[in-house]
Amino acid sequence: MTHAQSFPPIADTHARVLILGSLPGQTSLRMQQYYAQPQNAFWKIMGRLFGAGADVPYAERYRKLVRSGVALWDVCASAERPGSLDSAIVTSSVVPNDFAAFLASHPHIHLVCFNGAKAAGLYRRLVLPDLPEAPRLVAYRTLPSTSPAHAGMRFEEKLAHWSVVKEAAGH
């Protein structure tokens, strides 16, 4: 069983949209980069929406998201998980990130988008009940997972769903 730790958020105080995954996978942990698994469509989608594709160096992708008003983080600060599948996260081991503090220090965030149903479920179960009233007023949207394990939807369909991020960021 692997104990995985989340990365610090990619964000600045002007962020308008927060994208939440569940927990970094094995490849991401090894490379110390969000969505480092080459078959994950996340950076391909960010490339189409913000010019932050996998062909751009990671540090520049990071800056492009921040300049676009997009923040990126994970629901889990840490958790036990064998492998990289979200379905393998041991829910009883999850320690959620501190969203009350994060949302308080990022007051312009008005939309939280979940990268898949697992991230949304963990947030609703482990984070939302403990949030103060003001952050609960943020809008939430579950988007199709960019994971290669979620292969039942064509890329163009995923991109159409994910375009809400660009709209909410003001682009």
C-alpha positions in Angstrom: 0.0 0.0 0.0 1.4 3.4 -1.0 1.0 6.5 1.1 0.6 9.4 -1.3 0.9 13.1 -0.5 -0.7 15.9 -2.5 1.3 18.7 -4.1 1.0 22.4 -3.0 -1.8 24.2 -5.0 -1.0 26.0 -8.2 -2.8 29.3 -7.5 -2.5 33.0 -6.8 -4.9 35.3 -5.0 -6.7 36.3 -8.3 -7.8 32.7 -9.1 -11.5 32.5 -10.2 -11.7 28.8 -10.8 -10.4 25.9 -8.8 -9.9 22.5 -10.4 -9.6 19.6 -8.0 -8.3 16.1 -8.6 -8.4 13.4 -6.0 -4.7 12.5 -5.4 -1.6 12.4 -7.6 -0.9 9.1 -9.3 2.4 7.2 -9.3 3.8 8.9 -12.4 2.9 12.4 -11.1 4.4 11.6 -7.7 7.6 10.3 -9.3 7.9 13.4 -11.6 6.5 15.8 -9.0 4.0 17.3 -11.5 0.3 17.4 -11.7 -1.2 15.0 -14.3 2.2 13.7 -15.4 0.8 10.4 -16.8 1.2 10.9 -20.6 -2.2 9.3 -21.4 -4.1 11.7 -19.1 -5.9 14.3 -21.2 -5.7 17.1 -18.6 -2.8 19.0 -20.2 -4.1 18.4 -23.7 -7.4 20.0 -22.6 -5.5 22.9 -20.8 -3.5 23.3 -24.1 -6.7 23.8 -26.0 -8.3 26.1 -23.5 -5.3 28.2 -22.2 -2.2 27.3 -24.4 -0.9 25.2 -21.4 -0.5 21.9 -23.3 2.0 19.1 -22.6 4.3 20.5 -25.3 4.9 23.5 -23.1 7.5 23.1 -20.2 5.8 22.3 -16.9 6.8 25.6 -15.2 5.3 27.6 -18.1 2.0 25.5 -18.0 1.8 26.4 -14.3 2.3 30.1 -15.1 -0.3 30.1 -17.9 -2.9 28.6 -15.6 -2.2 31.1 -12.9 -2.3 34.0 -15.4 -5.6 32.6 -16.7 -7.2 32.7 -13.2 -7.2 28.9 -12.8 -6.0 27.2 -9.6 -5.2 23.5 -9.4 -5.1 21.2 -6.3 -6.3 17.9 -5.0 -9.0 17.0 -2.5 -6.7 14.7 -0.5 -3.7 16.1 1.3 -2.7 12.4 1.8 -4.2 8.9 1.5 -3.3 5.3 1.2 -3.7 3.9 -2.4 -2.2 0.9 -4.1 -1.4 2.0 -7.7 -2.9 5.1 -9.3 -6.6 4.4 -9.7 -9.0 6.7 -7.9 -11.1 3.7 -7.1 -8.2 2.3 -5.0 -8.0 5.2 -2.6 -8.7 4.0 0.9 -11.4 6.5 2.0 -10.7 5.8 5.7 -7.1 7.0 5.2 -7.9 10.3 3.5 -6.7 13.5 5.1 -8.3 16.3 3.1 -6.6 19.5 2.2 -7.5 22.7 4.2 -10.1 24.2 1.9 -11.5 26.6 4.5 -8.1 28.4 4.6 -7.6 28.1 0.9 -10.9 29.5 -0.1 -10.6 32.3 2.5 -7.3 33.3 1.0 -8.6 33.0 -2.6 -11.8 35.1 -2.4 -12.3 35.4 -6.1 -12.9 31.7 -6.7 -16.5 31.3 -7.7 -16.4 27.8 -9.3 -14.9 24.6 -8.1 -14.5 21.9 -10.9 -13.9 18.3 -10.0 -11.8 16.2 -12.3 -14.0 13.2 -12.1 -16.6 11.7 -9.8 -14.1 10.4 -7.2 -12.8 13.9 -6.4 -16.3 15.2 -6.2 -17.5 12.5 -3.9 -14.5 12.8 -1.6 -15.0 16.6 -1.4 -18.7 16.3 -0.7 -18.2 13.7 2.0 -15.0 14.9 3.7 -14.7 18.6 3.1 -18.1 20.3 2.4 -19.7 19.4 5.8 -16.9 21.2 7.7 -16.7 24.3 5.5 -17.9 27.6 6.9 -21.0 29.0 5.3 -19.3 31.5 2.9 -17.3 29.0 0.9 -20.3 26.8 0.6 -21.8 29.5 -1.7 -19.2 28.7 -4.4 -20.6 26.8 -7.4 -19.5 23.2 -8.0 -19.3 21.3 -11.2 -18.2 17.6 -11.7 -16.4 17.2 -15.0 -15.5 14.0 -16.9 -12.3 12.6 -15.6 -9.3 13.2 -17.8 -7.8 9.9 -16.6 -7.0 7.3 -19.2 -9.1 5.0 -17.0 -12.1 7.1 -18.1 -12.0 6.1 -21.8 -15.7 5.9 -22.4 -15.9 9.5 -23.7 -14.2 10.9 -26.8 -11.6 13.7 -26.3 -13.8 16.3 -28.1 -16.7 15.5 -25.7 -14.5 15.9 -22.7 -13.2 19.2 -24.1 -16.7 20.5 -24.6 -17.5 19.8 -20.9 -14.2 21.3 -19.7 -14.8 24.5 -21.6 -16.8 25.7 -18.6 -13.4 26.3 -16.9 -12.4 28.8 -19.6 -15.8 30.6 -19.4 -15.7 30.8 -15.6 -12.1 32.1 -15.7 -13.3 34.9 -17.9 -11.7 34.0 -21.2 
